[in-house]
Amino acid sequence: MADRPRNPTIIDVARAAGVSKSVVSRVVSGRGSVGEETRQRVVLAAQELGYVVNASARAMVAHRTYTVGAFVRDAATAFYGHLLTAMQERAASHGYRVVTATGSGRFEVSDEYRALETLAMLRVEALIVCSGLLPSERILPFAARLPTVVAGRPETHPSITSVYCDEEEGGTALADHLLGLGHRGIAVVTVPLRSSVTMGPRSAAMVRRLRERGARVLEIEGPTREAAGAWVTEVLRHDGITAVMAPSDRHAISLLEQLQLRGVDVPGDLSVTGYDGIGDMTTSLIGLTHWRQPIDLIGTRAVDAVVQLLDGEQPPQHHQALPGALVVGRTTAPPRP
């Protein structure tokens, strides 16, 4: 029986590229400084030899796991699902793997804390926390032990690195859009900060901007989507309300469904705005006006930041508030005379 062909090693790549083993290691891991010409030579040699990184062997030699633990509040939702995918792809490009723990969206703070404890026990080298519920003080114990980045929510604690979409900018821009169309009586589905540190600030920014510019504001407390019928009832009880601002696209869709059931024309009778602009919610079949978050960039920057922390470096920005974009669909229009 013939011997199986030997898999090429890092030494074979180094010999073929005419460099040292340590240079190949830096190129493969993406860690450390290597000139572009040298890097290209190593990459070409690795491709020609069919060399594949043995992550397990690398970890044993370095006494490292090369894993990043990521907790996402609810991977079944478009926001967290897309964020997780972006983080996994970026981590792979850095030579890391992502170990994930996720809730159902109905986890309590204590459940999310236990999920982080579980990730830490798996010997991950760093943590990325993606939750609009878990307060800063419950994340700090982990940040004291492991490089930790909070992604996808406004987190400004001085001891926690974060990457997120600028919620103040988004809420303000959506309010300005409706005011620019001529709306002066506007309902806002608000969310308490204790319930969500993402939807809370954005809905507060909507209310603040509307009042700054002299609009009449009807505040309706959310965020349970199952209450959309009650929200519509409340809106229709008040004369002069010509638009409703939802704290997320999912809440906006629930509003649209309830308005359709009651024969309310959108945007003829009532304009509706959402927030997030991710996944299926961006389809032209709905045509939702919303604020689009740069979800791929948030995931990429979060992983870059955690890798920099692992390298003993500080990210260029401790708190990165990334800009989003207003997407105007067919759910908003000037109010009827």
N, C-alpha and C positions, 0 to 999 in steps of 0.2 A: 504493500500500500504506500503510495507516494506521500511524502510529508506535505502538509498544508503550507502554502506560501506564507512567509512571515510578514506581519503587518509592519509598515514603515514606522520608524520611531523618530523622536525629535532629533536624535543624533544624525539620522539619515538626512533629514531636512537641512540641518546645519551644514553637513558636508556638501550637499548638492548646491546650497546657496552660497557657500564659501564664507560662512559666519560662525560665531560661537553658539553653543547651545543656549546660553542665557539670552542672546539676541532673539533667537527663535521663540523662546519662552515669552519674552516681552511682546513680540508681535502677536502670538497666539492669544495671549491673555488680554491684550489691549492695554496693558499697564506698563508705564515707563516710557522713556523717550527713545524713539528709533527714527532715523532719517527716512524720508519717503522713498528714496531709491532703494534703500536696503529693505524696507518693508515690502515693497513690490517684488523684490527678488525672492524673499522668503515665501511670500504668498504663492508665487509662481512655482517654486520648488515643491511646496506642500501639495499644490493641485496636481502637479505632474506625477508625484509619488503616490497620490491618493491618501495622504496623511490625514487622520482624524484625531482630534484631541481626545485623550482618555481622561475625562473629568475626574473619575474616581482615583486614578493613579496620581493625578496632579494634586488632589486634595490630601491624599495620604502623605505625599512627600512634603507638602507645605504645612501639614497639620491644620488644614482648613477645610471647610465644607463648600465654599463658593456658592452659598445659597442665601437668598434674601427672602425673608418672610413677609408676605403681604396679607393684610386683613382688609377685606372689602365688605361693606355692610350688606349688600344684596347683589350678588353677581347675576341674578336673573333680570335685573333692570338694565336698560340700555346704557345708562351713565356708567355704572360700576363695571358692567361687562366689557364695554369698550376701553375703559381705563385699565382694566386688568390685562387685556390683550396688548395694549400699547406698552405696558410695563414689562410683560413677558418677552416681547420682541426686543426691547431695548436692553434688557438684562442679558439676553442671549448674546447680543453683540459685544457686551463687555466680558463675556465668559462666565456669567453667573446664571444660576437657575432660580426660579421663583417657586417657593412653597406657599400655597394659598390656604387661608381659612376664610370662610364666608358665612354670613348670617342669612336669615330669611327676610330681612327687612323688619322683622318684628322682635328682634333681640332687644333685651334691656341692656343698660349700661354694664351691669354685672356679667351678663353673658359675653359681651364684646371683650371685656377685660380678661375673662377666662380664656377666650380664643387667643388673645395676645400671649398669655402665659403659656399656652400650648405650643405656639410657634417658637417662643424662646426656648422651651425645653427640647425642641428638635434641633438645637444647636445652629440655628440660622445665624449668619454673621451680622445681619442688619434687619431693620423693620421698616415697612412702609404702611402707614395707617390711612385707610380710605373710609371714613365714616363721618356723617354729619351729626352723629349723636354723642359719641364718646368725648367727654370734656377733657380739657388740657391736663388737669391735675391727675387724671387716670392714665395719661400717656407718659407723664414725666418720669415715673419709676423705670419705665423701659428705656427712655431716652438717656437716663443716667447710666445704663448698663450696655446699651448697644447703639450704634449709629441709627438714628431714627428720623424719618421724613414723613410729614403729614401731607397727603396729596388730595386735591379736589375740594378743599374747603378753606375758607379764610382763617388761618391760624397764625397769630402774631405773638405768641408767647416767646420771650427772648431765649428760652432754652430749647426751643423746638424749631427745626428747619422745616419749611413748608413751600408748597407750590400749588397755586390755585388760580381760578378765574376771578377777576375783579368784580365782586358782587355789587358793589356800590355803583360802578360804571354801568353794569347791565341793567339794574333796576332803574337808574336815572335815565338811561337812553330809551328804554321802553316807555317810560312816563312822558318823556319829551316827544316821542313819536305820536302818541295819542293826543297830546296837547296840540301838536303841530297840525293834526287833522281837524282840530276844532272841538274836541270833546272837552266838556267842562264839568260833567257829573260822572264820576268814575268809581266803580267798586273795586276793591283790592282784597283778594283772599290772603290774609296775613298768617304768618306762622310764628309762634313764640320761639325765642332763641333756645329755650330749654328743650324744644322738640327737634330743632334742626339748626345747626350753625351755618348752613348754606342757605336754605330757604328763608330763615329768619332775617338775615341782613339784607337780602335782595328785596323782600317784600317791604321791609322798613324803608329802604331807599326809594321804592316806588311811592309810598305814602308821603315821605318827606318832600320829594321833588314836586309832586302834585300840589301839595299845600303851599310850597314856596312860590309856586306860580299861580296861586289863587283859585285852584280847582276845588270843587266840592267833592269830598272823599267819603265813601261808605266803606268802612272796614268790616270784613267778615272773617272771623277766626277759623283757620283750617287746622291741620293739613289733611285730615282723613278724606280720601277721595270719595268714599261711600256717602259723604255728606253733600255731594254736589247738588242733589235735588233740593236740599234745604237752602243752599246758597242761592240757587236760581229763584226759589220762592221769595227769599229776602230781597234780592235785587228787584224783582218785579213788583214788590210792595212799595218801592220808592220811585216817585216820578222824577224824571230828568236824568236818570242813570242811562248812559248811552254806551258804556264800555265796561268790561270786566277784565282785570289783570289776575292771572293765575300764577302761583309760585313755581310751577313746573309744567312741562308739556303734558305729562300724564294727568295732572289736574285740569289742564285746559281741555283735553280730550273728554274728560268726564263732564265738564261744563257743556261742551258742544253737544254731547249726547242728550243731556237733560233739556237743553234749549230746543233741540230738534223735536223731542217728544212733546214739547208744549207749543210747537208751531212758531217759535220765535226765530225770525230770519237773522242769520249772521252773514255779513256784517250790516245788513240793512237796518234791523232793529237794534242790534247790540254787537259791538266789536269785541273780540276776545284775543288776548295775548297769552303766550306761554313762555317757557324758559328752559333752555338746555340745548335744543337743536341737535339731537343725536339719534342715529339709527333710523328706525321706521317713522319716527315723528317728523322727519324732514321731507317725507313724500309730498309730491305736488298734488296727490289725491286729496290730502287734507288742506294743504296750503296755509299752514299755521304761521302766523307772525310771532316770532320769538327771538330770544337772545341766544346765539349759538356759542357754546363754550368750546375752547380749543382742546378737546379731550386728549387727542393724540400727543399734543405738545406737553400737556400736563403730565401724562404718564412718562414721556421721554425725559423731561426735565427732572422729575422725581427720582428716577433711577440714576440719572447722571449725578444728582446731588448726593444720593446715598453712596455711590461708588467713590465720589470725592471724599466723603467723610471716612470711608473705609481706608482710603489712601492717606489719611491723616491731613487732608486739605480741607479748607473751608470753601463751600460753593461761593461763586461771585456775589450772589445775593442770598442772604439768610432767609428772607421771605420774598418769594417771587409771585407777584400779582400779575397774571397774564391777561392781556386784553381779549375780549370776545368780539362778536360782530352782530349787528342788527340784521335780521332777515325778515323782510316784509313780504307777507303772503296775502292771501285773499280773505283772511278772517278779520281784517281791520279796514275801515273806510271812514270818510267823513260822516258825521251824524246827519240823519235826515232833518231837513228844516222842520 
